């Protein structure tokens, strides 16, 4: 599979593969073919193989279901999470925002995005918080740390001169 496929799409592909692998028609055909040969031992082997394949498929379906559930849980926020984010995260985020020349419009937009009402609406729509908010915040914090590190490095080199 491609490396760029998101986990949910990959799970859907796996689910399709499992559901196609042992359809009722395919199982029925295998059973009829083994019965036509009139060899009891071979019929028993075919039936055992079918049972083993179905058990394997069932286990894989359970695993896929657990993966779907995990993906859903990582994208879901409880009302307590939303309250905590709006109360605690917004002040932290605004300290990392670049305040160059009255960038209050940008701060206002961030406050609207991280408001409890907006987050609840987005939750109802199945919004992916991790991708849309978490990744940009990760990038923002990373850039801030890199900028501070570069400033410190620049200050140290100016002291040495």
N, C-alpha and C positions, 0 to 999 in steps of 0.2 A: 504494500500500500504506500501511497505517497506520504511524505513526511509532513506536508502542509494540511492534511485532512484533520479537521477538528474532531475531538473525541466522540461527540454525539453522532457525527456522520459515520465514523469508523464503526461505532456500535451498531448503527442501522445496517451497514454492509454485512457485518458478522451475523446479525439477526436474520437477514435475508438468506445468507448462505446456509445457516442451520435449518431454517424453515423449508428450504428447497431440498436439502439433502435427503431426507427420509419422509417424503410425502406418503399419504395413504395409498396412492396409486402405485408408487414404486414398491412399497412393502407388499401390497396385494400381488403385484406381478412376480416378486421373488418367491412368495409362498406358492402361487400357482405353478411356477416353473419347477420348484422342488417337488411338489405333489405329482406332477406329470411323470417324473422320473421313477416313481414308485420305489424309491430307495429310502427306507426309514431313517437310516443313519445320516444320509445326506440332508434329508428334510429337517432332522433335528439340528444338524450343524447350521443350516440356513436360518432356522428359527432362533437359535442361540446368537448368531451373528446379528440378526435384526434386533433382538432384545438388547444386546451389548451396544449397538449403534444408537438405539433410542435412549438408553441410559446415559451414554456419552453426550448426546444432544441435549438431554434434560439438564445435565450438569453445566453444559456450556450456556444454555438459556438462563439458568440461575445466575451464573457469573455475569452474563450480559445485563440481566436485570439489576444486579447489585451495582454494576458500573453506571448504568443509567441513573439509579438512585443517588449514587455519589456525585455524579455530574449535576443533578438537580439540586442536591443539598449545597454544593459549592456556589451555586448561582442564586440561592434563596437567602433572604434576610428576614428574620423575625421582627416583630414590632419593637421588641427590646433592642435588637441590633440597630434598627433605624433610629430609635431614640438616642442611643449611645453615640452613633455616628454624628447626628445633627448637633448633639450637645458637646462632644469632645473633639471630633475631627476637624470641624470647620475652623476653630481658632488656630489649630496646628497648621492646617493647610494655608491659611492666610499669611502665616509667618514665612512660609516658603515661597510665596508668590513674589515675582519680581515687581516691586513698587517703583517703577520708573515713570516719573512725570504724571502723577495723578491717574494711575491705572485703576481707578475706582469702579469703572464699568465692568472690568474683568472680574474683580472681587465680587461685585454684585451678582454677576452671572453665576459664579461658583456657589455663592450662598443660595441662589435659587435652585441650582441643580442638587445641592446637598440638603435641601429642606426636607422635612419629614413628609410633607404632602407629595412632593415630586418623587421621592424615593418609594412611597407607597403606591403611587400610580404606576411607576416603572415596574415595581414588583408584580403588580397585577397583570402587566403586559408581558411578563417573562423576560425582563431585561437582564442582560449579562453584566452584573456589577463589576466582576473581576476584570473583564476585558475593557469595558468602557470607562470605569472610574479607577479601578485598582492599578491597571497598567500605566495610565498617564500619571497617577500619583507616584508610582514607583519611579518613573522617568524624571518627574519633577524633583523628587528627593535626591535622586542620583546626580542630576545636574547641579543642584544646590551644593551637595557635598564636593563635587568636582570643582566648582567655582571657588568654594572656600579653600580647598586644598591648593588650587592654583594661586590664590591670593597669598596664602601663607608661604608658598614656595617663592613667590615674587618678593615678598617682604624679607625673607631670609637672605635672598641673593642681594638685595639692596643694602642690607646691613653689612654684608661682607665687603662691599666696595669701599 
